[in-house]
Amino acid sequence: MSDEDITLTAGDAEVTVQPGNGGRVGGLRVDGLQLLRQGERFGCFPMVPWCGRIRDGRFLDGATVRQMPLNAAPHAIHGTARDGAWKVARVTADEAVLTYDLVEPWPHPGRITQIVRLTGESLTLTMGVETHGSSFPAQIGWHPWFNRTLGGPDVQVAFEPAWQEERGEDHLPTGNRVEPKPGPWDDCFGMPGGVDVTLTWPGQVAVRVTSPEKWVVVYDEQEAAVCVEPQTGPPNGLNTLPRLVTLLEPLEATTTWSWTRL
């Protein structure tokens, strides 16, 4: 199937899926309000096979040190799948299934499957990474750019993390956990009971971002947008908290955004 944009609809919600642009969700309209920042680099892109930065672009793969391109020098950031064209496996009125086969510079063959499922009250994104051969470490996450304003007051972000990963001068976690600090943030937080963050645009709409995963990066240092990124591990996690993809056990994750009109 082609890599043209796909439009999903359910009730008064509409989602644009862009297989040709890194498998990202290009837009989400609720009651005519566009919640995601528009533009080729924005929307909501999948972070896979890693999330955030890898220190110096290097990670340990068994006994082998692997080097990824330094696309956020001196680090590598946000995986490789957002840079490729995804294939469309199936589309219905309210669901799209996309796949992406891992290629160089990633050193292992494997396949990523992403399911985008829309209802009138929620959007659920599900992703899985499977290997075609040897085991390898990986991460899954999503990087949505929510518009800071929808034409009214700025969005308010509310969540209650158990801890904040201390951030070093290189923007990577030091390994120390500290009490959560007030924003602005470009920081990773731990939520052992699962990610649960609410974004409220006063008088317009509230969106609750949830995931069974225990890690979320919140980035609100940009004037135009706020990012709430559920993921399977912290930045540099291929080195500090690797999750192995094996023939018997793929790595899977999901996040749901549910909204309420105000």
C-alpha positions as CSV (number, residue, x, y, z in Angstrom):
1,M,0.0,0.0,0.0
2,S,1.1,3.6,-0.5
3,D,2.8,5.9,2.0
4,E,0.1,8.6,1.6
5,D,-1.4,10.0,4.7
6,I,-4.3,8.0,6.3
7,T,-7.2,9.7,8.0
8,L,-9.0,7.8,10.8
9,T,-12.3,9.1,12.2
10,A,-14.5,8.2,15.2
11,G,-17.3,10.4,16.5
12,D,-16.0,14.0,16.3
13,A,-12.3,12.8,16.6
14,E,-10.0,12.7,13.6
15,V,-6.4,11.4,13.4
16,T,-3.9,11.7,10.6
17,V,-1.4,8.8,10.3
18,Q,1.8,9.4,8.2
19,P,3.4,6.1,7.2
20,G,5.8,7.9,4.8
21,N,7.0,10.3,7.5
22,G,8.4,7.9,10.2
23,G,5.1,6.3,11.1
24,R,4.0,9.3,13.0
25,V,0.6,10.6,14.0
26,G,0.5,13.8,12.1
27,G,-2.5,15.3,13.8
28,L,-5.3,14.8,16.3
29,R,-8.5,16.8,16.1
30,V,-11.1,16.7,18.8
31,D,-14.2,18.9,18.3
32,G,-12.3,20.7,15.6
33,L,-9.4,21.5,17.9
34,Q,-6.0,20.4,16.6
35,L,-4.1,19.1,19.7
36,L,-0.8,18.3,18.0
37,R,1.8,20.8,16.7
38,Q,1.8,20.7,12.9
39,G,4.9,20.3,10.8
40,E,7.0,17.6,9.3
41,R,9.0,17.0,12.5
42,F,6.1,17.3,14.9
43,G,2.8,15.5,15.5
44,C,3.7,12.4,17.5
45,F,6.5,10.2,16.3
46,P,7.5,6.7,17.5
47,M,10.8,6.5,19.4
48,V,12.2,3.1,18.6
49,P,14.5,1.1,18.9
50,W,15.6,3.5,21.6
51,C,14.2,6.6,23.4
52,G,15.9,9.9,24.1
53,R,19.6,10.2,24.0
54,I,22.3,7.5,24.0
55,R,25.5,8.8,25.5
56,D,28.0,9.4,22.7
57,G,25.8,7.3,20.4
58,R,27.3,4.1,21.9
59,F,25.6,1.1,23.6
60,L,26.7,-2.3,24.7
61,D,25.1,-5.1,22.7
62,G,26.2,-8.2,24.5
63,A,30.0,-7.9,24.5
64,T,30.0,-5.6,21.4
65,V,30.0,-1.8,21.5
66,R,27.7,-0.4,18.9
67,Q,27.9,3.1,17.4
68,M,24.9,5.0,16.3
69,P,25.0,8.2,14.2
70,L,25.3,11.3,16.3
71,N,22.1,13.1,15.2
72,A,22.1,15.1,18.4
73,A,25.8,15.5,18.8
74,P,27.5,14.4,21.0
75,H,24.7,11.9,21.4
76,A,22.3,9.8,19.3
77,I,18.6,10.5,19.9
78,H,15.1,9.0,19.5
79,G,15.9,5.9,17.5
80,T,16.0,5.3,13.7
81,A,12.4,4.4,12.8
82,R,11.1,8.0,12.8
83,D,13.5,8.6,9.8
84,G,12.1,5.8,7.6
85,A,9.0,5.1,5.6
86,W,6.6,2.6,7.2
87,K,4.5,0.0,5.4
88,V,0.7,-0.1,5.8
89,A,-0.5,-3.5,6.8
90,R,-4.2,-2.8,7.3
91,V,-6.5,0.2,7.5
92,T,-10.2,0.5,8.6
93,A,-12.2,3.6,9.4
94,D,-10.8,3.9,12.9
95,E,-7.6,1.8,12.9
96,A,-4.3,1.6,11.1
97,V,-1.6,-1.0,11.4
98,L,1.9,-0.1,10.2
99,T,5.2,-2.0,10.1
100,Y,8.8,-1.0,9.8
101,D,11.7,-3.3,9.2
102,L,14.9,-2.4,11.0
103,V,17.8,-1.6,8.7
104,E,21.3,0.0,9.1
105,P,22.6,1.7,11.1
106,W,20.7,-0.6,13.5
107,P,22.8,-3.7,13.7
108,H,20.0,-6.3,14.0
109,P,17.2,-7.4,11.7
110,G,13.8,-7.1,13.2
111,R,10.3,-5.7,12.7
112,I,8.4,-3.0,14.4
113,T,4.6,-3.1,14.3
114,Q,2.5,-0.1,15.4
115,I,-1.3,0.0,15.8
116,V,-3.1,3.3,15.9
117,R,-6.7,2.9,17.2
118,L,-9.2,5.7,17.5
119,T,-12.5,6.0,19.4
120,G,-14.7,9.0,19.9
121,E,-13.1,9.4,23.4
122,S,-9.5,8.1,23.0
123,L,-6.5,7.3,20.9
124,T,-4.5,4.2,21.7
125,L,-1.0,3.6,20.3
126,T,0.5,0.1,20.6
127,M,4.0,-0.9,19.4
128,G,6.0,-4.1,19.4
129,V,9.6,-4.9,18.4
130,E,10.5,-8.4,17.3
131,T,13.8,-9.9,16.2
132,H,14.4,-12.0,13.1
133,G,17.5,-13.5,14.6
134,S,19.7,-12.7,17.6
135,S,18.5,-11.0,20.7
136,F,19.1,-7.2,21.1
137,P,18.4,-4.4,23.6
138,A,15.6,-2.0,22.6
139,Q,13.2,0.6,23.9
140,I,9.8,1.8,22.8
141,G,8.3,5.3,23.4
142,W,6.2,8.0,21.8
143,H,7.1,11.7,21.4
144,P,3.9,13.8,21.0
145,W,4.1,17.6,20.5
146,F,1.0,18.9,22.1
147,N,0.1,22.5,21.2
148,R,0.8,24.8,24.2
149,T,-2.3,26.8,23.3
150,L,-5.5,26.0,21.4
151,G,-6.4,29.7,21.0
152,G,-7.1,30.1,24.7
153,P,-5.0,29.9,27.9
154,D,-1.8,27.8,27.9
155,V,-2.0,24.1,28.7
156,Q,-1.6,23.0,32.3
157,V,0.4,19.8,33.0
158,A,-0.5,17.8,36.1
159,F,1.2,14.5,37.3
160,E,2.5,13.0,40.5
161,P,5.8,11.2,39.8
162,A,7.5,9.1,42.5
163,W,10.9,10.6,41.5
164,Q,12.8,12.6,39.0
165,E,15.9,11.3,37.3
166,E,18.7,13.8,38.1
167,R,19.8,15.3,34.8
168,G,23.5,15.9,34.2
169,E,25.0,18.7,32.2
170,D,24.9,16.4,29.2
171,H,21.1,16.1,29.5
172,L,21.4,12.4,30.5
173,P,20.3,10.9,33.8
174,T,23.2,10.6,36.3
175,G,21.7,7.5,37.9
176,N,20.5,9.5,41.0
177,R,16.8,9.8,41.8
178,V,15.7,13.1,43.3
179,E,12.5,14.7,44.5
180,P,10.4,16.0,41.6
181,K,11.2,19.6,40.9
182,P,9.0,22.3,39.4
183,G,9.3,23.0,35.7
184,P,10.3,24.0,33.1
185,W,11.4,20.4,32.3
186,D,13.4,18.4,29.9
187,D,13.4,15.6,32.4
188,C,12.6,11.9,33.0
189,F,10.3,10.9,35.8
190,G,9.5,7.6,37.4
191,M,5.8,6.5,37.8
192,P,5.9,2.9,39.2
193,G,2.1,2.6,39.0
194,G,2.1,3.5,35.3
195,V,2.4,6.8,33.4
196,D,-0.5,9.1,34.2
197,V,-0.3,12.7,33.1
198,T,-3.2,15.1,32.4
199,L,-2.9,18.1,30.1
200,T,-5.7,20.7,30.5
201,W,-6.5,23.5,28.1
202,P,-8.8,25.5,30.4
203,G,-12.3,25.8,29.1
204,Q,-11.6,23.6,26.1
205,V,-10.4,20.1,26.6
206,A,-8.4,17.8,29.0
207,V,-6.3,14.9,27.7
208,R,-5.1,12.2,30.1
209,V,-2.0,10.4,28.8
210,T,-1.6,6.9,30.4
211,S,0.6,3.9,29.9
212,P,1.4,0.7,31.9
213,E,5.1,1.8,31.5
214,K,6.9,3.3,34.4
215,W,8.8,6.1,32.7
216,V,7.8,9.4,31.2
217,V,9.8,12.4,29.8
218,V,8.2,15.8,30.1
219,Y,9.6,18.5,27.9
220,D,8.0,22.0,28.1
221,E,10.9,24.3,27.4
222,Q,9.6,25.1,23.9
223,E,7.3,28.1,23.4
224,A,4.9,26.3,20.9
225,A,4.5,22.9,22.4
226,V,4.6,20.6,25.4
227,C,5.8,16.9,25.1
228,V,4.7,14.1,27.4
229,E,6.6,10.9,26.3
230,P,5.7,7.5,27.8
231,Q,8.6,5.0,27.3
232,T,9.9,1.7,28.4
233,G,13.0,3.0,30.1
234,P,14.9,6.2,30.8
235,P,17.1,8.1,28.3
236,N,20.4,6.2,27.7
237,G,18.4,3.1,28.8
238,L,20.1,0.8,26.3
239,N,23.1,1.1,28.6
240,T,21.6,1.5,32.0
241,L,18.3,-0.5,31.9
242,P,18.4,-2.7,28.8
243,R,15.2,-4.6,27.8
244,L,16.1,-7.6,25.6
245,V,14.1,-8.5,22.5
246,T,14.3,-12.2,21.9
247,L,12.8,-14.7,19.5
248,L,10.4,-15.8,22.3
249,E,9.8,-12.4,23.8
250,P,9.2,-9.3,21.7
251,L,9.2,-5.9,23.4
252,E,5.7,-4.4,23.5
253,A,4.2,-1.2,24.9
254,T,1.1,0.9,24.7
255,T,-0.2,4.3,25.6
256,T,-3.7,5.8,25.6
257,W,-4.8,9.4,25.3
258,S,-8.3,9.9,26.5
259,W,-10.0,13.3,26.4
260,T,-12.8,15.2,28.1
261,R,-14.5,18.3,26.7
262,L,-14.6,21.1,29.2
